[in-house]
Amino acid sequence: MMCGDELSTLLARFEGLRVDFKEEVSVSLYRLLSAFANTAGGVAVIGVRDSDHAVVGLDLRNNAVKKLTDSVTARLGIHPVIEIHEVGGKSVVTVAIGRSRVPVAFDGRYYTRVGDTTREMFPEELREYFGRSIEWDGIIGPYSLDDIDEETVKRFLVRANAAGRLSTVDPAEPVETVLSRLGLIRDERISNGAIVLFGRDPERYFQNCILRIGWFKRADIIIGDHEIGGNLFSQFEEGERVIRQYLGVRYDISEEAMQESFQRREIWDYPLPAIREALLNLLIHRDYFNNTVQTQIRIFDDHIRFHNPGHLPEGVTVDMILKEHYTYHRNPKIADIFYRAGLIERYGSGVERIIAAFYDADMPPPEFSSMPLGFILTMRKDMLDESSLCEMGLNDRQVLAVKWIKEKGSITSGEYRSLTGISATMALKDLKALINLGILERVGASKRETRYVLRRGEYGV
């Protein structure tokens, strides 16, 4: 208990690392208490004006102190020491918080105390605070079973049983037992992973748990914009639907296609298995420590860009992922649930499957890059497929030449004549037309060394 002299001493102090004054209970109080718990502990004095420490008092009618205690416990998951003091006939409340052994968040954000200022932790500070060995999805928080959508859990169990990847869980068991068996509840407390996977409203706690999909005419001209919330299963299903909405599709009604499936074959602008894999990777490997950048998909006429604000682990490069089959799960519990649902493979072969899908479709290989703003996957549409070339007015010989160059890298006038059986004059005319259309360009230091390659830029590599 704090005595009168101690309170007088406290009121005489300036705000600092472990002391702060509030006129009333507000959102800033919860941020302050989160910061105290994550730094060195501290005391919030409520009912005192910040500027001159004048006692303005606090209305304590209607069980105000009990409501405050319950609210702090529910919203922060901590148990403060709250005391009431009388100063000059007015009520002052002190809320004392010790340093927590586990990180304390308010509305999905973690705060720290720097001098007399409360601010949100930067992503790198947060990682350092948690320690490199702790994953975000395993952190427990002040959640209740009311935050869990039971229907999403049931649908997951149906998927997992159909995939044959869930033998230890009885679908008839209560939701709490199911989540415990899946490792999403620890010490009877619900984890971050459970909320984003099965939560009714994950954005209530994690404002960056949103998938943003935009359709762009140019980088500065957006035609369609979608913010997709909800749990990760909802984001996956709705995200896939929105992306398809903006992709072109044509139909192959050739004899070969009809013999395969007795129906016309859909040919999309991009291989759908690669789109699905990229979307899954974006959601599963999202960096939830970073609240400053959204997970985004930008769809242009000729390419799609998948942007995850998460960086690669220290010492890991894009080449390692592409060549050495490096397996890394930023959020292993989330990855495990999607694996059990039959949506991904356990050993991180997603990148390989994306590349293989583009190779099988005879399309330009996808590009992977790691930048200061995060990890980016770019898929480019094949602007030189046979259908597009015919729409551009190319004759059969020119279409054949472009196919040759896509496979071989270049073509000479002699190779073109041998391929098509035409004269040198006609060959020169055809190739010059392809240059004028911006499809090809001529390279070589002399006439003897002249070759024709795909033009760099819209059609080139």
C-alpha distance (Angstrom), angle and dihedral (degrees) to the residues before:
residue distance angle dihedral
M1 . . .
M2 3.79 . .
C3 3.83 114.0 .
G4 3.80 125.7 -143.9
D5 3.80 94.2 -100.4
E6 3.80 91.1 52.6
L7 3.79 91.1 51.3
S8 3.82 90.9 49.1
T9 3.79 89.3 51.3
L10 3.81 89.8 49.0
L11 3.80 92.6 51.0
A12 3.79 89.8 52.0
R13 3.80 92.3 55.7
F14 3.76 126.0 92.3
E15 3.77 119.8 -120.7
G16 3.77 112.0 -86.6
L17 3.77 145.7 145.0
R18 3.81 94.0 -47.9
V19 3.82 104.5 22.7
D20 3.80 131.6 63.7
F21 3.81 135.4 162.9
K22 3.80 126.6 -139.4
E23 3.80 128.2 -176.1
E24 3.81 91.9 -152.7
V25 3.79 145.1 -5.0
S26 3.79 109.5 -77.8
V27 3.81 141.9 141.1
S28 3.80 89.8 -81.5
L29 3.82 89.2 63.6
Y30 3.80 92.1 61.0
R31 3.79 91.2 48.1
L32 3.80 88.7 50.4
L33 3.81 93.0 50.5
S34 3.82 90.5 48.6
A35 3.81 88.4 52.1
F36 3.82 92.9 48.1
A37 3.81 90.7 50.2
N38 3.83 92.0 48.8
T39 3.82 95.4 45.4
A40 3.80 122.6 32.3
G41 3.79 105.5 -44.0
G42 3.78 122.6 -103.1
V43 3.79 150.6 176.8
A44 3.81 127.3 -93.0
V45 3.80 113.7 -157.6
I46 3.81 111.2 -155.0
G47 3.80 123.0 -163.1
V48 3.81 94.8 38.1
R49 3.80 125.9 108.1
D50 3.78 112.3 -118.0
S51 3.81 98.6 -143.7
D52 3.83 100.5 55.2
H53 3.84 104.2 3.7
A54 3.80 91.1 -116.2
V55 3.80 111.8 162.6
V56 3.81 108.6 -117.4
G57 3.80 95.3 167.2
L58 3.78 133.3 -134.8
D59 3.80 128.0 -107.0
L60 3.82 105.7 -119.8
R61 3.78 99.0 179.6
N62 3.83 122.7 124.2
N63 3.80 96.1 33.8
A64 3.83 91.4 -61.6
V65 3.82 94.4 163.9
K66 3.81 94.4 49.9
K67 3.80 90.2 47.7
L68 3.80 89.8 50.6
T69 3.81 92.0 49.4
D70 3.80 92.5 49.1
S71 3.80 91.5 45.4
V72 3.82 94.4 52.0
T73 3.81 90.9 48.5
A74 3.80 93.5 47.1
R75 3.81 97.3 43.9
L76 3.81 99.9 37.3
G77 3.79 104.1 22.8
I78 3.82 92.6 -128.5
H79 3.80 134.3 112.1
P80 3.82 112.8 -130.4
V81 3.79 128.1 -164.9
I82 3.81 105.4 -119.4
E83 3.80 122.3 -170.5
I84 3.81 134.0 178.6
H85 3.81 121.6 -138.7
E86 3.79 132.5 -176.0
V87 3.80 115.9 -137.3
G88 3.80 118.4 175.5
G89 3.79 90.9 -22.2
K90 3.80 93.2 -51.9
S91 3.81 128.4 108.5
V92 3.80 120.5 -116.1
V93 3.81 122.4 -176.0
T94 3.82 125.2 -155.4
V95 3.79 120.8 -159.3
A96 3.79 113.0 -163.9
I97 3.81 121.1 -164.4
G98 3.78 126.9 -176.3
R99 3.77 124.0 -149.0
S100 3.80 108.4 -80.5
R101 3.79 123.0 -128.2
V102 3.82 88.7 -143.5
P103 3.83 127.5 44.2
V104 3.80 115.2 -90.4
A105 3.80 120.5 -146.3
F106 3.78 132.4 -168.6
D107 3.81 115.3 -153.7
G108 3.79 89.8 -15.6
R109 3.81 94.7 -53.7
Y110 3.77 128.6 106.2
Y111 3.80 121.4 -139.7
T112 3.78 134.7 -161.5
R113 3.77 136.5 -167.1
V114 3.80 119.4 -119.0
G115 3.81 109.6 -179.0
D116 3.81 105.0 -54.3
T117 3.82 93.8 -21.9
T118 3.80 130.0 96.6
R119 3.78 114.8 -150.4
E120 3.79 139.0 160.5
M121 3.79 116.2 -95.3
F122 3.78 115.8 -106.9
P123 3.83 114.1 -119.8
E124 3.81 93.1 -107.1
E125 3.81 91.7 47.9
L126 3.78 89.3 51.0
R127 3.79 93.2 51.1
E128 3.79 90.3 48.9
Y129 3.79 90.5 48.6
F130 3.78 93.4 51.2
G131 3.78 93.0 42.4
R132 3.77 125.6 -119.3
S133 3.81 93.5 -90.6
I134 3.83 96.1 58.8
E135 3.80 119.7 89.0
W136 3.78 121.4 -148.9
D137 3.80 96.0 -128.1
G138 3.81 92.2 58.3
I139 3.81 95.7 55.6
I140 3.80 113.6 109.8
G141 3.79 122.4 -136.4
P142 3.81 144.5 -179.7
Y143 3.81 94.7 -75.4
S144 3.79 132.2 135.5
L145 3.80 134.3 -153.3
D146 3.82 87.2 -104.2
D147 3.82 86.1 72.5
I148 3.83 90.8 60.9
D149 3.82 121.2 88.9
E150 3.79 104.2 -136.7
E151 3.82 93.0 -162.6
T152 3.81 91.5 58.4
V153 3.81 89.4 51.5
K154 3.82 90.7 50.8
R155 3.81 92.8 49.1
F156 3.79 89.4 49.7
L157 3.81 91.3 52.2
V158 3.81 90.4 52.1
R159 3.82 90.3 51.4
A160 3.79 93.7 45.6
N161 3.79 94.1 48.9
A162 3.81 91.2 47.7
A163 3.81 88.9 51.8
G164 3.82 90.4 49.5
R165 3.80 91.4 -126.7
L166 3.79 102.3 116.3
S167 3.77 115.2 64.0
T168 3.81 100.3 143.4
V169 3.81 98.9 59.8
D170 3.80 126.1 76.4
P171 3.83 109.3 -147.6
A172 3.82 88.5 -145.2
E173 3.81 91.8 63.4
P174 3.83 120.3 103.8
V175 3.81 116.6 -89.8
E176 3.80 91.5 -111.4
T177 3.82 90.9 56.2
V178 3.81 91.9 46.8
L179 3.81 92.2 51.9
S180 3.82 90.5 46.8
R181 3.80 91.9 52.7
L182 3.80 89.6 48.9
G183 3.82 90.6 53.8
L184 3.80 93.6 -113.4
I185 3.80 95.0 117.4
R186 3.79 120.5 56.6
D187 3.81 126.6 -178.7
E188 3.81 87.0 -4.1
R189 3.81 90.3 -60.4
I190 3.79 125.5 116.5
S191 3.81 120.2 -118.6
N192 3.79 131.4 -133.7
G193 3.80 88.1 -112.1
A194 3.81 92.4 60.0
I195 3.81 91.1 52.6
V196 3.81 97.0 50.8
L197 3.81 92.8 41.6
F198 3.78 100.5 43.2
G199 3.81 106.6 7.1
R200 3.79 124.4 130.2
D201 3.81 92.2 -139.5
P202 3.83 113.3 5.8
E203 3.83 91.7 171.9
R204 3.79 88.0 68.7
Y205 3.80 86.8 73.5
F206 3.82 103.2 19.1
Q207 3.78 115.6 41.3
N208 3.81 92.0 -172.9
C209 3.82 92.4 58.4
I210 3.80 90.1 104.1
L211 3.80 132.7 109.8
R212 3.80 113.9 -143.9
I213 3.81 118.4 -159.3
G214 3.79 121.0 -177.6
W215 3.79 133.3 -179.0
F216 3.80 110.2 -146.5
K217 3.78 132.8 -166.7
R218 3.80 88.3 -171.7
A219 3.78 133.3 -9.8
D220 3.82 89.0 -89.2
I221 3.82 98.8 36.9
I222 3.81 117.0 72.2
I223 3.79 119.2 -172.3
G224 3.80 101.6 178.3
D225 3.80 131.3 19.7
H226 3.81 128.9 -172.9
E227 3.80 130.2 -178.4
I228 3.78 108.2 -164.5
G229 3.78 118.1 -164.5
G230 3.77 135.6 167.4
N231 3.79 127.3 83.5
L232 3.79 121.9 -32.8
F233 3.80 95.6 -96.0
S234 3.82 89.6 54.0
Q235 3.80 91.3 46.5
F236 3.80 91.2 51.0
E237 3.80 94.7 50.1
E238 3.80 95.7 42.9
G239 3.81 92.6 40.8
E240 3.78 92.0 54.9
R241 3.81 91.0 48.4
V242 3.82 93.0 50.8
I243 3.81 93.9 47.5
R244 3.81 91.9 51.3
Q245 3.79 88.3 50.6
Y246 3.81 89.8 64.8
L247 3.82 98.4 41.4
G248 3.78 124.9 92.8
V249 3.80 121.1 -124.2
R250 3.77 131.6 -170.6
Y251 3.79 130.9 -176.4
D252 3.78 131.8 -118.5
I253 3.81 109.2 -149.1
S254 3.80 95.1 168.5
E255 3.79 120.5 137.5
E256 3.81 89.7 -108.2
A257 3.79 92.8 54.1
M258 3.81 92.9 47.3
Q259 3.81 91.2 49.9
E260 3.81 90.4 53.6
S261 3.79 99.2 54.7
F262 3.83 107.1 -3.6
Q263 3.79 88.8 -117.1
R264 3.77 138.6 74.9
R265 3.82 115.6 -77.3
E266 3.80 120.6 -125.1
I267 3.80 116.0 -133.1
W268 3.81 112.2 -166.5
D269 3.80 127.1 -163.1
Y270 3.82 87.7 -110.2
P271 3.82 131.8 21.7
L272 3.82 104.5 -89.7
P273 3.83 93.6 -145.5
A274 3.82 88.2 58.9
I275 3.82 91.8 48.2
R276 3.80 90.5 51.1
E277 3.80 92.8 46.9
A278 3.81 92.4 49.1
L279 3.80 91.4 49.5
L280 3.80 92.1 49.6
N281 3.80 91.8 48.9
L282 3.80 90.4 49.3
L283 3.80 92.6 54.6
I284 3.79 98.4 39.4
H285 3.82 96.3 46.6
R286 3.81 96.1 39.9
D287 3.82 112.4 140.2
Y288 3.80 103.1 -123.2
F289 3.80 91.7 178.6
N290 3.81 88.0 69.4
N291 3.81 112.4 75.5
T292 3.80 94.9 168.1
V293 3.83 101.9 74.4
Q294 3.80 128.5 44.6
T295 3.78 126.0 -135.5
Q296 3.80 102.5 -105.9
I297 3.78 141.8 -172.6
R298 3.80 115.9 -165.2
I299 3.80 117.4 -166.2
F300 3.81 118.5 -161.2
D301 3.80 130.5 175.1
D302 3.79 92.3 -97.5
H303 3.81 106.0 22.3
I304 3.80 146.7 21.2
R305 3.78 124.1 -138.7
F306 3.82 122.1 -157.2
H307 3.80 111.8 -163.6
N308 3.81 123.9 -167.9
P309 3.83 113.5 179.7
G310 3.82 89.0 -147.1
H311 3.80 117.8 108.1
L312 3.78 125.9 -140.3
P313 3.82 115.4 -98.8
E314 3.78 116.4 -88.7
G315 3.79 110.4 -79.9
V316 3.82 94.2 17.4
T317 3.80 118.6 113.4
V318 3.80 134.6 -171.0
D319 3.82 88.8 -109.4
M320 3.80 90.3 57.7
I321 3.80 90.7 53.8
L322 3.80 93.0 47.2
K323 3.80 99.4 41.2
E324 3.79 108.2 23.9
H325 3.81 100.0 40.7
Y326 3.80 90.7 -123.7
T327 3.81 111.5 -167.4
Y328 3.79 117.4 -148.9
H329 3.79 129.5 161.7
R330 3.78 114.0 -168.3
N331 3.80 88.5 -173.0
P332 3.82 106.0 28.0
K333 3.80 96.5 177.7
I334 3.80 91.8 52.7
A335 3.80 90.0 46.8
D336 3.81 90.7 49.9
I337 3.81 92.5 53.6
F338 3.81 92.7 49.6
Y339 3.81 88.8 47.9
R340 3.79 91.7 52.0
A341 3.81 89.0 48.8
G342 3.81 87.6 59.0
L343 3.80 93.8 -116.3
I344 3.82 99.5 114.5
E345 3.79 139.3 18.4
R346 3.79 119.2 -109.5
Y347 3.79 99.0 -126.4
G348 3.77 100.9 62.4
S349 3.79 99.2 -105.9
G350 3.79 93.0 145.8
V351 3.81 95.4 107.4
E352 3.80 91.0 49.9
R353 3.80 91.6 50.7
I354 3.82 91.5 50.1
I355 3.79 91.3 52.1
A356 3.82 92.1 44.8
A357 3.82 92.0 51.3
F358 3.81 91.3 55.7
Y359 3.81 91.6 44.9
D360 3.81 91.7 51.3
A361 3.81 89.9 49.4
D362 3.83 90.7 50.5
M363 3.79 90.5 -122.7
P364 3.83 132.8 139.4
P365 3.82 109.8 -76.5
P366 3.82 115.8 -103.4
E367 3.80 118.5 -105.6
F368 3.82 124.4 -127.9
S369 3.80 123.7 -164.5
S370 3.78 138.1 168.8
M371 3.81 114.6 -147.3
P372 3.82 136.6 167.6
L373 3.81 88.6 -94.3
G374 3.80 93.2 52.7
F375 3.80 143.7 -90.0
I376 3.80 117.7 -31.0
L377 3.81 130.9 -165.7
T378 3.81 116.6 -168.6
M379 3.80 122.6 -166.4
R380 3.80 117.8 -168.2
K381 3.77 125.3 -155.1
D382 3.79 117.3 -123.8
M383 3.79 99.2 -111.8
L384 3.81 89.9 179.8
D385 3.77 102.9 56.0
E386 3.80 116.4 133.5
S387 3.79 94.4 -99.8
S388 3.82 93.0 52.0
L389 3.80 92.2 46.3
C390 3.79 91.9 52.7
E391 3.80 90.6 48.8
M392 3.81 87.5 55.0
G393 3.83 89.5 58.0
L394 3.81 99.4 -108.0
N395 3.78 117.4 157.5
D396 3.81 122.6 -126.2
R397 3.82 92.2 -96.1
Q398 3.81 93.1 53.8
V399 3.81 91.8 46.8
L400 3.79 88.0 52.5
A401 3.81 90.8 50.4
V402 3.82 93.0 52.2
K403 3.81 90.5 49.9
W404 3.82 88.8 51.1
I405 3.81 92.5 50.9
K406 3.82 92.5 47.3
E407 3.79 88.5 55.5
K408 3.82 101.5 35.3
G409 3.79 101.6 28.6
S410 3.81 98.2 -123.5
I411 3.79 144.4 13.4
T412 3.82 134.6 -145.8
S413 3.79 126.6 -144.8
G414 3.80 88.9 -108.6
E415 3.79 92.7 52.0
Y416 3.80 89.6 48.6
R417 3.84 91.5 52.3
S418 3.82 91.1 48.5
L419 3.80 91.1 47.4
T420 3.82 95.3 49.5
G421 3.84 104.5 24.0
I422 3.80 94.3 -129.2
S423 3.80 132.6 133.7
A424 3.80 125.3 -89.9
T425 3.83 90.5 -109.9
M426 3.82 93.1 52.7
A427 3.83 91.0 44.2
L428 3.80 91.3 53.6
K429 3.82 90.2 48.4
D430 3.84 92.6 51.0
L431 3.80 94.2 46.7
K432 3.82 92.5 45.8
A433 3.83 89.1 53.0
L434 3.81 89.6 53.3
I435 3.81 89.5 52.0
N436 3.81 91.9 49.6
L437 3.81 89.8 51.6
G438 3.79 88.9 55.6
I439 3.80 93.4 -116.8
L440 3.79 99.7 110.5
E441 3.77 136.6 28.9
R442 3.78 130.0 -162.3
V443 3.83 119.9 -120.0
G444 3.77 133.7 178.9
A445 3.80 136.7 92.4
S446 3.82 94.8 -114.3
K447 3.79 140.4 20.1
R448 3.80 90.4 -101.6
E449 3.83 90.8 54.0
T450 3.82 96.2 44.5
R451 3.79 115.2 133.3
Y452 3.80 132.3 168.8
V453 3.80 120.9 -128.0
L454 3.79 136.2 172.1
R455 3.76 110.0 -79.7
R456 3.78 114.2 -106.6
G457 3.77 112.2 -116.5
E458 3.76 124.0 36.5
Y459 3.80 95.8 12.9
G460 3.80 101.8 18.8
V461 3.76 134.1 88.2
